[in-house]
Amino acid sequence: MSDLRELYQEVILDHNKNPRNFGKLENHSHHANGHNPLCGDKLELFIEVVDDVIKDIAFTGSGCAISTSSASIMTQFLKGKTLSDTRHFFNDFHDLVTGIPISEEQIDDMGKLAVFAGVQEFPARVKCASLSWHTLMNALDSEIETAQTED
């Protein structure tokens, strides 16, 4: 179990230090901003959707290691996914980080996103891990207001 936690930490630290898909996406069809006031995380998300499929996705911003790595892994994972699948994975990820039981098959389908399973043990960090996902939903739903992790 200790080796698994170490591996998860390595993945999170790698994506924090070298975030994938970091930068503005000039040709985007969807856009949203996110903010986690508790931790100070700020995120801007750009998505290019073609025929109900995420063709490209990128982000900018600053935040803690969990927030940045979550956005990085999410953007890698969602490229090529349909909007329907994306909404499904949003629900699975939310359940994973909040401690709602999901099946082993669901966890396997999430790939590297599964590294965030341990976040459920740290309630304040759930908001860091889920900020990019809430921002994603705002972008896809064309919400103008900034996605926030606080009510």
Protein Blocks (a to p, Z undefined) as FASTA:
>chain_A
ZZmmmmmmmmmmmmmmmcghiacdfbacbdcddddfknopacddddddeehiafbdcded
dddfklmmmmmmmmmmmgopafklmmmmmmmmmmmmnopacdfklmmmnmmmlmmmmmmm
mmklmmmmmmmmmmmmmmmnopabdcdfbZZ
